[in-house]
């Protein structure tokens, strides 16, 4: 079953169960200052869970674009080092807004996995929150899951929370056993098992039973109604159904990986040799979808995250000989794979390519010199028996050579060093104070290329001020300090 068929099969199944199929929300959360990016399918329904909003339907399902690179849900450090973590991914989900609850959610999940997709029940395990007797009873009463395959865990594993505040509740997860060969742990004391970090057991689906709201004081308050919120990683279930132990070997990644191999001359492997390929495939998707939704690389907020993602990819690209801009070329296979489900990627392909290429060219101008300076610093510290890179040196790399702090930390960590992060922050604050003291409101016309990008993407503006004082217009771009940004606050 191809990836697009898996997505369609999921939506068709829940349509047959009376669910309304809703489109994916933007990666930029609407009216939710607590989130940097949309990180779960339920984000667009947060008002319903809190009782402050309503929909015309009580059951819904979709495939939601998600990015997890910050805060409570942050998968960035794992990306590339295994075969199943991603910064950008799709979340297949179904919801009940005060309609069905635990019994039906468990029934639907089991039916789709074992009857529609024919996953052998012998491979499946379920987990429940340690205090949730009801869910455990439903698993054994309403499905034919094998006896002993429902396990109890504490809040860390089986109590889901969207963030520091907001809707939350106990959850039941479904895991698949990929077999003994999937475990590569050589530790003689290692025991394979669910929720042990063993790659043999992979979480497929999380069924969240939303019944609380955690307020700003950290207290749990009952929600006006009980809801169901489920999420299944699209990339993982595609790998299972295509009998791949590596997500990057599925048809939703292979065209991207193959282009990376063709451009670099380095073959892909599922072990550590393939880390650069996986980082590049993942990060190029993340940047492509973020830019398609209006997030422009910059030095603040969401834009800074995407700039870091692109520069992290560039750094890994150098490890397979890619010393010139090339990530922008990966937009083409991405839109071929994803364009039918997400037409915005196809429609804005040329614009996305231009933005990513511009970012690559900018960073490549300073990257090699920055790496030389960092290498000199590491050699100096090694000779002196030190293990901490001074914060001011890390700030110099950031300020002069465009190295985000986490890139310096990444290189340092691989060499056995750490960065004085507090010293970096102090240097950053001092620089900002100097900037405020010297600012005179001058316009930097050297950054005018951003206006050319807007003109090329959206065309010229028609001036009608001589004919009328009132008109309806559309804001197509926000520009601050010579860079496009995705949002602006009052007073900026």
N, C-alpha and C positions, 0 to 999 in steps of 0.2 A: 504494500500500500504506500503510495507516494505521499509526501508531506501535505500537499494541498488536499489530497483525498482524506487524510486523517482529520484535518481541520473541518472539512465539509461533513464528514461522518459524525463528528462530535456535535456539530450544530444541528444536523438533521435528527439525531437521536433526541436531543432535548426539545426540538420543535415538535416532535411526535409526542412528547410528554407535556405539551401545553405551555411551553416556554416561548416568550417573545425573544427573537434574536435581535440584539442591539449592536450598533457599530462600536468599534474600538474608540475609546476616548483619546484625546491628544496626550502626548507625553508630558505636556505642561499642565499640571493640575489646575483646574478651574476653581477659583475662590477657596483655595486651601493653602494658607501660608505655612502650614506645618510640613509640607512636602516639597522637596526640590524637584523630583520627577514623579510621574505616575509609576508606582511600584507594585501595584496589584490591581486585579480586575474590579475589586470592590470600591476603589477610590471614587469613581463617579457616582456611587450610590451611598456615600457616607451620610448625606443628609437624610436619606430614607432610614438608615440604621439608627440615626440619632432622633428620629421622629420629627424632624423639622421640614421634611420634604416628602412628596408622594410621586408615584408614577401611575400611569394608566394601566399597568399590568402588575400582577403579583408574582409572576415567575419570569426569569430572564436568563439568557445565556449569551456568551460571546467569546471571541478571542481578542485579548487585550494586549496592546504593545506596552512593555514595561522596561524600565531601566533601574538597576539597583547598583549604585556606586557610592552611597553615602548613608550615614545614619545607622539605624537599627538593622536595616536590611542592606548589607554591603558585600557584594560578591567579587569585588575588583581583585583582591589579592589572590583569590583562587583561580582566576581566569588564566588559562594557558598551562597551568601546572597540573591540571587534571583534564579529563575529556568531557566533562559535563557541567561545569559552571560557566555562566555567561553574564556580561553586564547588561546587554539587551537581550530580551527573550519575549516570547509570547506566552500568555497565561490563558489557558482554556478554563472557563468558569461557568458555573450555573448558580442561580440565586433564588431564594424564596424570601419574599418580603411579608412576613407574618402569615404565610400560607403553610406549606408542609414544613416538617422539622426533621429530627434525627432519623426516624424510621425510613421515610421516603428517600432522604439523601443517601443513606447507606444502600438501600435497594437499587436506586438508579446507578450509583457508581459500580456496584458489583455486576449488574446486568450489562452495562456497556463494556466493562473490561473482559468479562468471562464469556458472555453470550454473543455480543456483537463483534468484538475484536479478538475473541477466542484465545485470550491469554490463559494458560493452564492455571487452575486454581491452586495447584500444588506449589506454584512459584510465589504465591501472594501471602503477605502478612498484613495485619492491621494493628494500629496502636490507638489507645484511648487515654484521656487524662486520668490520673490516678484516682480521682474522686467520682468519675463518671460511670456509675454502674449501669445506667440506662443504655448508653451506647454499646457497651460490651454485650448486654442482653440482646440488643437488636442485631448485632453481628452474628450471633449464634442462632437467633430465632428466624431472621429474615433472609439469610444467605446460607450457602452450603460451604462456607469457609471451613477449613480443616480445624479440628479441635486443637486447642493449644496455640493457635496462630493469632490470637488477640492478646496483645501485651499492654501493660499499663506503665506510663511514664509520668514524670512530674511536669511542672509548669514550663520548664525550659524547653521541653520537646513538644508538649501537647496542650499548651494554652497560648492561643494566637493573639498577638496585638499588632495593630497597624503601625504604631509609633509610641512615643512617650505618653501620648494621650489619645483618646478616641475609642471607637467601638472595639470590642474584644470578646473572647469567650473560649471555652474548651474546644479542642479539635480532635478529630480522628484521622490519622494518616494511613495511606495504603502504600506499602513497600513491596518491591519485587526482588526476589533472590535470583541473581544472574548466574549463580553456580560457583563452585569452588575455584574454578580457573580465573574468575574475575578478581579474586583477592591476590594481591601481589606482596602482601606483608610477610617478611621473612623472620619476624620476631617469634621465637618459639613459644612465648607466653601469650601471643595474640589469639583471641577467640573471635571468630566471625559472628556477627549478630546485627540486629536492627539497632540503629542509633548508636553504633559504636565507632562511626567514622570509617567503617570497612566498605570499600567500593563494591563488594559483592552484593550488598543490600542498598538499593537506591529508592528514595522516596518518589512515588509517582503522583499522588493526589492527596491534597489536604482538604478535609471537610471541616469547616469551621462553623460552630454553632454559636452564633452571635447573640449574646443575651446581656452583655454588660457594656458600660461606658466607663473608661478610666478618666477621671477628671484631672484638673491641673494640680490637685493636691495628692494625686496618686491613688485616690480611692475608687473602688468599684461601685457603680450605680446601676441598678437594673434598667434596661432599655424599655421603652413603652411596649414594644412587641419583640418576640423572638424571631430570629431570621437564620437563614442558611447562606453561607458564603463559601464556595469551593474554588480551589485553584489547582490546576494540573499543568506542569511544565510541558509545553508543546514539543520542545526540542527533545526532551527525555522520552516522551511516549512515542515519538516518531522513531527514535533509535531502537526502542524495544520492539516495535512492530516491524521494523526493517531488519531486525536481528543483528544490530550493531552494538558493540560495547563502547563505541566512541561516537559521540554526537556529531563530530566533525566528518564522519564517514557517511552520513546520511545525505539524501539528495537536497536537503535545504542548506547544506554547507559545502558539499564537494565541488560545485562549480567555482566557488570562491577560492577554496583551497587549491584547486587545480590551476587557477590563474596565478596564485602566489608561487606555486611550483614552477610554472612556465616562466614567470618574470625573474625569479631568483636563481633557478637552476638547482634548487635544493628539493629533494624528494620529501614527502610528508611521512612521518612515523607517529604512531600513537604514544610513544614514550617521550622522554624529555627532549629528544631531537626535534619533536614537532611543536615544542612550546612556542617558538616565534610564529609559526603558521597559525596556531590556534588564537594567539593574541591578535594577530592581524585580521583574521577572519571575523572574530568577535568584535573587535574595536571598530572595524570599518562598518559593520552593520549598525553599531551603536551610534556612530557619528552620522551615518547616512539618515537614519530615522529621526534623530534629534534635529538635524538641520532641516529635514523635510517638514517638521512640525514647528519650525521657527526659532530654534535655539541656535544663535550665532556664536562661534568661538570668540571669547573675550577674556578679560582678566577678573571678572566678577561672576558670582552666582553660578547659574546653570552653564553659562558660556564658558566659565573657567573650567568646569568639570569636563566639558567636551574638548576644550583645548588640551587638557591633561591627557584625555583618552587618545587623541590624535598623536600627541607627542610621545606617549608611552608606546604606541604602535610603531612610530618612526624609530624609536630606540631599539625595539625588538627586530625591526626590519634590517637594521644595520648588522645584526648577528647572522643574517643569511645573505649578506653582500649587497643589500639594497641601499645605495648611497645617494640616490636621486629620488625625487618625488615619484611615487607610484601608487600610493594608497587610493588616490582619486580614481584610478583605473578599476578598482574593485567595486565601484558603484554600479557599473554595468551588469556584472553577474548578479548583484544583489537585487537590482530592479527586475531582472528577468525571472528570478526565483519568487520574489515577493510582490511584484507589481500588480498581479491580479487581485490579491487579497487586500493590498494597500496601495491604491492607485496614486496616492500623493507622492510616493517615491518615484514612480515612473514619470509623472507629470513634471516633477522638479529636478529630474536627473541632471541636466546640464548645469543648473544653478548649484546643486550639491557638489558636483565634480569641481566646479570653479572655486567654491569656498574651501573645500578640503585641499585642493592643489595650492591655493594661496597660503593656507596654514603650513603645509609641508615646505614650501619654498622659504617662508619666513624662518622656520626653525632650522632648516638645513644651512642657512647662512651663518648661524652661530654654533651649531651643534658640535662640529669637530673641535673647534677651539675650546668650547666648554668641557668636552670630554678630556682634552689634554690637561686643562687646569685641574680638573677633578683627579685625574691620574697622578699628577704631580703632588697634589695634596695628600693623597692616599700613601704615596711612597714616602713622603716626609713624615707622616704620622707613624708609618710602619717602622721607619728608622729610629724614631724616638720612643717606640714602644707604646704609642697611644692608640686608642680605639674610637675616639670621639671626634668627628668633624666639627670644627667650630661653626656656630650659627652664622657668624658674619661671612664665612666662606660660602656656606650654603646660600646665603642671601645674595652674595655676589654672582653666583651661578644663576640664580633666579632673575635678578635685576638686569644683569648685563647680557646673559646668554640664553635667557628664556627657559631655564630648567625649573619646572614645578618642583616643589619640595619633595613630593613623593617619588619623583624620578631619581633625585639625588639619594633619597633613602633606599630606593630599590637597588641601585648600584652599590651603595655602601653595604647594605645587608648581605648581598651576594659575596662581598669581599671580607665579611666579618667585622664591619664597622657600624657605628650608629651616628646619627646626626644630633647635635645640640638643638633641639626644636625650640626651646625657650629662647635661646640666643637668636635664632632665626626670627622669631616673632618680635623680639626687641628691635632688631635691625629694621624689620618691616615697619614698625611703629615710628621709629626715628625718621625713616625715609618719608613717611606720610606727613609727619609734622613739618619737615623741610619743604615738602611740596606745597602745603597750605601757606607757609610763610612767604614763599616766593611767587605764588600764583598771581597773575595780573590779568587773567581773562583773555590771553592771547589765543588766537585760533591757529592750529597747526595744519597748514594747507598741504603738508607732505602726506597727509592721510586721506587725500581726496579720492583715492582709488575706490573707496567704499561706495561713493556716490555713483561712480561709473558702474559698479556691480548692480546697484539698485536700478539704474537707468536701463541696463541691458536686460534685467529680469522683468521689470514691470512697464517699461516704456516711459516716454516723457509725460510731464504734467501739463495740462492745458490751463493757462492763466485766463480767468474770466472776470478779473477784478474790475475791468472797465465797464462791464455790462451789468453786474449785480453785486450786492453786498452779502448775499446769502446763497449758499449752495450746499449740496450733500456730497461728501467726499469719503474716501476710504483710506485709512492709514495702512500703508504697505510695508513700512520699515521704521524702526527706531534706531537712531544713531547717537552714540555718546562717545566722545573722545576719539573719534575716527573709527569706531568699531560698531557693527550692528549688534543690538541687544534684543532679547525677547520680551522684556517688560521694563517698565519704569514706574517709580513710586511718586506720590505727591511731593512736590518741592524739588524734584530732580531737574 
